[in-house]
Amino acid sequence: MHLRLIPSALLVACLVSPGGTLAQMTASASSAPISSLKAVAQVEGITEYRLANGLRVLLAPDVSKPTTTVNVTYLVGSRHENYGETGMAHLLEHMVFKGTPKFGNLMQELDKRGMDFNGTTYFDRTNYYQTFSANPDNLKWAIEMEADRMVNCFIARKDLDSEFSVVRNEMESGENSPFMSLWQRMTATAFDWHNYGKPTIGARSDVENVKIENLQNFYRKYYQPDNAVLLVAGKFDPVTTLALIQKEFGAIPKPTRILEPTYTQEPVQDGEREVTVRRTGDTQLSAVLYHTAPGSHQDSAALAALFEVLADTPNGRLHKSLVEKKLAVKINALNFDLAERGFVMFFAELQKNQSLSLVRKALLLELEGIAQKPITEAELQRAKASLLSAIEKTINNPQMLAVQLSESIAIGDWRLFFLFRDRIENLTVAQLQSVALNYFKASNRTAGQFIPTTSPDRVKAPENTDVVKLLENYKGKTAVSEGEVFDVSPANIEKRTQRLSLGNGMKLILTPKKTRGETVSGHFTLRFGDEKSLFNQATTANLTAHMLMRGTAKMQRAEIAAKLDELKTQLEVTGGGQTVTLRFDTVRKNLPTVLSLIKDILQAPSFPAKEFEL
């Protein structure tokens, strides 16, 4: 099956009620004014209202349908999780189905009423929906329930414990999937900082160790009316429904906390990246990921059409160049239109006897070779027809509409869907060509491959150490000798200083004092030459100084370095126009040996030719 994510604006679907305008449908349902609330937006049969507590309400009536869908979208997903909180939004999605004091056995009641229901978590949002046979009792129950679980869920420790096994099973299912494993490793590599690089399900250690208090705080922070959008679609009376919403949701106080927007921005990628996953399995995968635009951006429509041109089965370029030519057995693709800059992924599935290297080459040739093989008008028209057909299909299904509108809400506004459709209708070949050349390039690419391995070779990861227990009886060695309090005034330094002249004319200055660990510091300055002999020799003098440590008549460079480590000594040699300077630090007992080594370095350098070239 051709796996793909239609761009979120498209996934959102559209509502154009075949039964007439909203005003006509309202009039048929009731002659009373719909509400004291004023519509803040109205587009093609969908009307938006806003309650005093910040809740946005979308009504999308369609009297021709036998069902009603209630959908609540919370603007919180994995993008909003902090360090140690990965998977919290998804875990919370599970927890709210545990009920409230008023709606205790929530799952049983949903089943009893024959409702089609679910909850989903994504990067930018979490949503919950119920679709049911249209009748006032079901609608009243659904609205009352959603209002109640917005702020009154148990979020209890006992329920958290029972949900761990469910979430673990989801994690293990993903870990055992070659496709999911490669997807997660590639996004983690493609995103250095942004949470789009983390899977919504979270890290196992974060989920298993989450504190119930942290989960409760997360719930209270984000599950509030000013961070939610309620949508009712299908067959219902708009007047009584809006009144019911005002009664149930309007009673929830507007929160006093302020939700600060996330501000982490992923830098533009500065070079191609690559991931290899080796795990057990029967399928080889070769994949490519490119960063793209935010879902609300002008480029999103052109990217969606380009996605169709490339990834469609059986008409897409990748299917024709890889599957039909027997290089791969299947093409899968994912297009992530998100609130911030998203990404697109293309996967080629191979049998074990097919070549990953050939498929990689063919993938990149198609994806990054559009300059040499431009998009045609026929390809554009086919892509537009496919996208607009999917939109129309969603238009005619209130359940799809209600659920998929969550995606546009998460991107920024439910009306983005209609703008997306309009952009699709007006696309040109030049726009597709432009986005292909801008986004599908090597510097913006993360490539990945999944290689099946019978016996994966893994590091045995050590456990964290209990440092308190490790050191509870530790005594250490004998304390090092202490230094003295030294007066650094010029008078005291002069009083301590000894000046000597050696037989060869070298001047020696000593400043004895007690130091911690009996450390000794020394400084040699050797002057040489005159104006005539040193003229135009600065580079030679500097190179000569650097070569002194590269070897002597007795020792090679590596031996000198090893000897200095043995003597617990740091030695530095630098050169200038008229001087060579040596600085060293050592310990008192090793000083004679260190001085002997320095003498060898200064008097018997070998200046090895092989070191000069390094």
C-alpha positions, 0 to 999 in steps of 0.5 A, a space after each residue: 500500500 502506498 503510505 503517505 500523509 496528505 498535507 495537514 491542510 488537506 487532511 483537515 478536510 473541508 466542509 461545504 454543506 450540500 444542504 445550503 448555507 448555515 443561515 438556511 440550515 439554522 432557519 430550518 432547525 429553529 426560528 430563534 436567534 442562534 445565540 447571543 454569541 457573535 460569529 468571529 469567522 464564517 467560511 463555506 458553511 463552518 462558523 466559529 464562535 468564541 466563549 468568554 473563557 477563550 474556547 473556540 467553537 466550530 459548528 459545521 451542520 449538515 442535515 443530510 447526514 445521519 451522524 454527528 461528530 464531536 471533536 476537541 483539539 488541544 493545542 499541545 503535543 510532543 513539541 511542548 514537552 520539556 526535558 524528561 517529559 517526552 511522551 507526556 502528551 501521549 501518555 495523558 491522552 491515554 489517561 483522560 479515558 480513565 474518566 472523571 468523578 462524574 463520568 466514571 466508566 467512560 469506555 463502557 459508556 462510549 461502547 454502550 452508546 455505540 460511538 466510534 471514538 478515539 484520541 490521537 497525539 501528534 507533534 502540535 496537538 492532541 484530539 478526541 472525537 466521538 461519532 454517533 447516530 444523530 440524536 439529542 441525547 448522544 450529543 448532550 452526553 458527548 458535550 457534557 463529557 468533553 467539558 467535564 474531562 477537560 478539567 476533572 479527569 482523575 489522572 491518578 497513580 493507579 491508572 498510570 500504572 495500568 497504562 504503562 503496559 499499554 504504552 510499552 506495547 506501543 513502544 515495542 511495536 514501533 521498535 520491532 518495525 524497520 520502518 518506524 525504527 529508521 524513521 525515528 533515527 532519521 528524524 533524531 539526526 535531522 533535528 538538532 534542537 527541535 522537538 520534531 526530532 523526538 517521537 510522540 510516544 517518547 523515551 521509555 525511561 521518561 514514560 516509565 519514570 514520570 511522576 504523577 504530579 508532573 503529569 497532573 501539572 501538564 494536564 492542568 496547564 494545557 487542558 484548558 478552554 483557552 487552549 482548545 477548539 471544539 468542533 461539532 459536525 454533521 446532523 444537529 440543531 445549531 441553536 440548541 447545540 451552541 446553547 448547550 456548549 455555552 452551558 457546559 463549557 462556558 462554566 469552566 473559568 478562564 485560566 489565570 496562567 499564561 501559555 508562553 509560545 515555544 521558541 526553539 527554532 531548528 537552524 537551517 541544515 548545513 550539510 548532508 547527514 546519514 543514518 544506518 540502523 542494523 536490526 533483525 528483520 527481513 526488509 531493507 530500507 533506503 530513505 531520504 528526509 528533507 526539511 520543508 516549510 511550515 504548513 501555513 506557508 505558501 510553499 506547502 501547496 506546491 510541496 504537496 503537489 510535488 509530493 504527489 508527482 514523486 510518491 504516487 503509486 502507480 504514477 509517481 516518478 519514484 514508483 516508475 524509476 525504482 519499482 517498475 525497474 525492479 530496484 525496489 519492491 515498494 515506495 512509501 512516503 510521508 509529508 509532515 505539514 506542521 505548525 513550524 518547519 516540517 519535513 518530507 520523507 521518502 522510503 524505498 523498500 527492498 528485498 534482501 537480494 536487492 542493492 541498497 547502493 543502487 536504490 540510494 543512487 536512483 532515489 537521489 537522482 529523482 529527488 535532487 535531479 529535477 533541474 535536469 528533469 523538470 516537472 511537466 504540465 501533465 504531472 502538475 494536472 494529475 497531482 492537482 486532480 488527486 489532491 482536489 479529489 481527496 479534498 472533495 471526498 473529505 468535504 462529503 464526510 463530516 466525521 473526516 472533516 471534524 477529525 482532520 480539521 484538527 490538523 489545520 487547527 494545530 498548524 494555526 487556524 482551521 481556515 488554512 484548509 480552504 486557503 490550501 485548496 485555493 493554492 492547489 487550484 492555482 499552482 503552476 509548474 514554476 512553483 513546483 520547480 521552485 520548491 524542488 530546487 530549494 528544498 530537495 538539495 544535498 545540504 538539506 538532506 538526511 539519508 538513512 538505511 535499514 540493514 537487516 542483521 541476524 545477530 546485531 552487535 550491541 554495546 553493553 551499556 553500563 548502569 548509572 553508578 550510585 555515587 553516594 554508596 560508592 564513596 561512603 567508606 572511601 578515605 583516599 591517600 595521604 594528603 599532599 604537602 601544603 603550600 605557604 601563604 606567600 606575600 607577592 609584594 615586590 619587597 618580599 619577592 626581592 627578599 626571597 630571590 637568589 641571583 647566581 651566575 654559573 661558570 658558563 655565563 648563564 644567569 640563574 634566578 631562584 625564588 624558593 617557597 613551599 608549594 602544594 604538592 612540592 611543584 616546581 616551575 621553571 623558565 629558560 630564556 636563551 638569546 642568540 645572534 645579532 642584527 646581521 646574523 638574524 636578518 630575514 631569519 625570523 621564520 627559520 628561528 621559529 621553526 628551529 624552536 618548534 623542532 627542538 621537541 621533535 627528537 634528540 640524538 638519544 630519543 624520538 618525539 614519542 619517547 620524549 612525550 612518554 618521558 615527560 608523562 613519566 616525570 609528571 612534567 609539562 614542557 613547552 618550547 617557543 621561539 622568537 626573533 632572538 630567543 628560545 623560551 622553555 617553560 616547565 612544571 614538574 615536582 621537586 623529586 623529578 627536577 634533576 631528571 627533567 633538567 637533564 632531559 632539557 639539556 639533551 633537547 637543547 644541546 643534541 636536537 636531531 631535527 628529523 626530516 620526517 618530523 619537519 614535514 608534519 
